[in-house]
Amino acid sequence: MQIRNVVVLGGSGFVGSHVVHRLTAAGYQIKVLTRRREGAKHLLLLPNVQVEECDVFFEAALHRALGGCDAVINLIGILHESGSATFAKVHADLPRRVAAACRAVGVPRLLHMSALHAGKIAPSAYLRSKWAGESGLSQAGGGEVAVTIFRPSVIFGRGDSFFSMFAGLARTLPVLLLARPEARFQPVFVEDVAHAFVSSLPSAATFGQAYNLCGPRTYTLRQMVRYVIATLGIRCRVIGLGDWLSYLQAWVLELLPGKLMTRDNYYSMQVDSVCDCAFPAVFGIQPTPVEAVVPDYLADDTPRSAYLRFRSHAGR
């Protein structure tokens, strides 16, 4: 399969920006679809990148945007529901629409971002909606679209919303109260995820496959937060909460602006975000450990770090 022109949905986000950079380095022509061109301005100076405003939930607009491309990468996802942006709309309905659009306009290749342990009877609406999205892909594609699905654990890297969030909290608060402190995660580096996406594009071996993506080590939430505090060299006490208090904390935070946590997040954390297999050998890399990357971007002593943190807070 010859692939030259790639459309990326969600290309201006954390993972999407890394994927677009790798696509550029690999020589692809890229079109990034976004609701607001302003939100993707950091991609405008990249070679071979076109940024186009498009409401991907509007069928006619989506069909027009995908016309003439060779592959589509769907990275659109949300952690919390807000207004019309529901899990059902974003995670379940949109992938089906994208696959159907690919089939209708003749796009032969589709890569899709799901979530580790997505399932029909998963405890959270987030994970159930991700499963529904996966389920709709093959049916909508009708066997005419080669689909590859990726299911990562929590993704880390400069500008992430995990280690960086806890670093910000630890700098501000003398005590951190952790919901479900023994929940386990196997964080995967964003560059490794981006590599998996881009290297799979032309690879027939990945057609029709779904891959779990995890890093080399498993940590509890408590261990990761303590690691952040130790890396920053600050004093902050960590107190783990039991199940009832964890639920109560999630319910309270759900009501506050910013939604650091919701009850659905609490339900998701009832399933350990770990893999039962190694990083897929088909991608030809060893996953990057947390310790090799996190200290660098948590450091707060360079102008670049301050600038990137400002952009992250600004949603850019």
N, C-alpha and C positions, 0 to 999 in steps of 0.2 A: 504494500500500500504506500503510495507516494503522498506525503503530507507536506504542504508548504504554508498554507494559510490557516491560522488557528484563531478561533474566537474564545475569549475567556470571560466567563460570568463570575463576578466577584473578584476580578483581577486587581482592584485597588486596595483590598484588605491585607491583613497581616500575611497570610499564606499566599494569597494571590500575587502580591508584589514580588515575593521570592520566585514564584513560578514564572511570572512574566520576565524577570531578569534572566532566568535560565533559558527560557524560550528564545530570548533575544540573543544570548550568547551562542545558542545552537543554530542561529541563522533563520529562524522562522519569521514569517510575516504575521503580526499579531494585531487583533482588534479586541480591545477591552470594552465591554459593555458596562455602563454605570448609570445610576440614577442622576448623579450630579458630576459633571465634568470637573468641577472644582475639587472634588474629593479624590480625583485621580491625577492631579497635576504633577505629582512626583514621578509619574511615568511618561510624561509628555516628551521629555528630552531623550528618552531611550531610542536607539535606532530601530526602525521597522515596527514601531508601535503606533497604532491609531486608537485614540480614545473617542468613543461614541456614546452619547446619551441615549438610553433606550429603556423603556419600561418592559422588562422581560416577561412580566405577567400578562401583557397584552399580546395576544396571539399573532396578529398581523405584523406588529412591530418586531416580534421575535423572528418570524419567518423572513422578513426583509433583512434583518441583521445577519442571519445565518446563511443567506444566499451566497453561493460561490465559495464558501469555505470548505476546508478538507477535514477539520476536526473541531470539536467543541470541548472545553473543559469547564465543568460546573463546580464552582467552589462556594456558592451562596449558601449561607447557613446562619442561624441565630442561636444564641444561648438562652435568651429569654423572650417570651412573647410580649408584644407591645402593640396595642391597637389592632390594626388590620394585619400586622406581621405576626401571623400565628404559625405554630409548628406545622399544622396541616397544610397551610398555603405554601410555606417556604420549603419544607422538607419532603412533604408527600406529593403535593400537586405539581410543584414546579419541575421536579425531575421528569415526571411523566410528560409534561408539556414540552420540555426540551427534547426528550427522545422522540416524541411525535413530530416536532418541528424538524429535527434532523432527518427523519424518514421522509417527510413531505418534500423537503427541498434537496434531498440527495446528499446529505452529509454522512459519510461512511463511518466516522469514528467519534466516540464519546467517552470522556473520562469524568468520573463522578466522585465527589467527596462525601462519604458517609461518616459513620462513627463506630468506634470499637464497641462490640456487644450490642449493636442495634438488633432488636428482636421484636417479634409480634407480641410476646407476653413480657417484655422488659418492664421494670418497675416504674419508669418515667415516661411521660408523654414525649420528651425529647428523643429518647431511644426508640420508642415505638414509631414515631413519625419518620425517623431515619430509615427504619426497616420498611415502612410503607413506600418511601421514595425508591429504595432499591427494588422493591417488588414491582413497581410500575415501569421500571426502565425497559426490561426485556419485552414486556407485552406491547408497550408503546412503540418500541423500535421495530417490532415485527420481524426480527431476525435479519433485518437489512442494515442494522447499525451495530458495529463492533464496540461493545461496552466493556470498560474496566472500572472496577469499584475499589476505592481505597478507604480503609477503616483505621484511622490513627487513634492512638491514645492521646493524652494531653500534649499539645505541641508547644515547644519552647524555642526561644530565640529572641534576639534584640527586638523590643517593641511588643513582646507577648503580653497576654492578659493573665498570666499565671504567676510565674516567679516575680515579674515586675510589679504585679499588684500586691503581692505579699511583702515585697521590699518597701513599697510605699506605705503600707499599713504599719510595718515594723518601725519605720523611721518616725512615724507620727504617734503611735500608741505605746504606752509602757507595757501593756498586756494584750496578747492576742488570744481570743477565745475561739477555738477551732471546733467546728461541727464535724462529726465523724472523723476524728483524728487518726484512726487506724485504717481508714480507707486506703487502698493501695493503687499506685499509678506506675506506669512505665513510660516516662516522658520521652518523646521523640523529637529530634532536632528539626526545625523547619526546613533547613537546607536539605536534609535527607528526604523529607517528604516531597519537596520540590523536585529533587533528583528522580524520585520514583515516578512522579507524574510525567516529567519530560522524557525520561528514557523509555517509558512504556508506549509513548505515542506511536512510533512506527513498528513496535515489536508485536508480531503476530502471536508470539507465545503468551502474551498477556490478554489477548482477546477473550472475552467471556469470563474473565477471572475476577476474583475479589481478594484483596490483600489486606491483612492486618499489619499495621505499621507501629512498631514499638522500639524504644531505645534498648540499650544493653543491660540496664539495671532497674530493679523494682524498689520503690520507696513508699513508705506510708506518708500521709499528708503531714503528720507531725515531724517526720524526719526531714522532709523537704523544707518546711518552714524554719526549722532549727538550722538547716544548712544555709538558708538565706540570711538569717540573723548572724550566724558565725562568719559568713562571707563579708557581710557589711561591717563586722566588728563593732556592733552596737549592743546595748543591753535592752532586752525585751523578753518578758516572761511569756511562755506558751502554756495555755491551760486547755486540755482536751475536754470536750463536753460529751456526756452520755447521749443516748439516742433521743430521749424526751427533750432535753435541753437543746440538742442539735436541731430538732424539728422546730422548736420554739424560736430559736435564733433565725432559722431560714424563713419562718413566717413573718417575723418582725422586719428582717432585711428586705423581704419582698415588697413591703409597703413603703419603703424609703426610696427617694430618688437615686438613680444609678443602679439599683438592684445588684448589690455585690453577690447576693445569693437568693435563691428562691426555694420553695418547697420541692419544686420539680428537680432542681439541682441536688437536693438532699436525697430524693428517690434515686437519681442517677448514681449517686455515690454508694448506694447499696450494692452495686455491682463493681467489683474491682476492675479498674481500667488497665488490665495487664494482658499480655499475649501468651498463648501456650505454644509458641513457635518462635524460631529465630527470624530476624529481618529477612524478607524474601530474597533468596539467592539470585533470582533472575535480574535484580537490579545491580548486582556486582559491587556492593559496598558494605562496609561494616558500620553499623549505626554509631553516631557520635554520643559520647557520655555527657551527662549534665555538667560534670566537673571541668570539662574541657572548654566550655563555652560560657556558662552562666556568670562566673566571676568577672569576666571581661565586660559584659554589658550591664552588670549591676554596679560596677564602679561608677562613682559620681564625681570624678575629679578631672574630667576633660570637657572642653566646650562642646565636642561632638555628642557626648553622652547627654549633656543638658539639652542640646538642640533636639535630639531624637526623642527624649522624654517629653519635651514640649509638644512635638508633633503627635506623639501618641495620645497625650491628654486632649489635644485639639481634634482628635479623630481623623488625622491626616496621615 
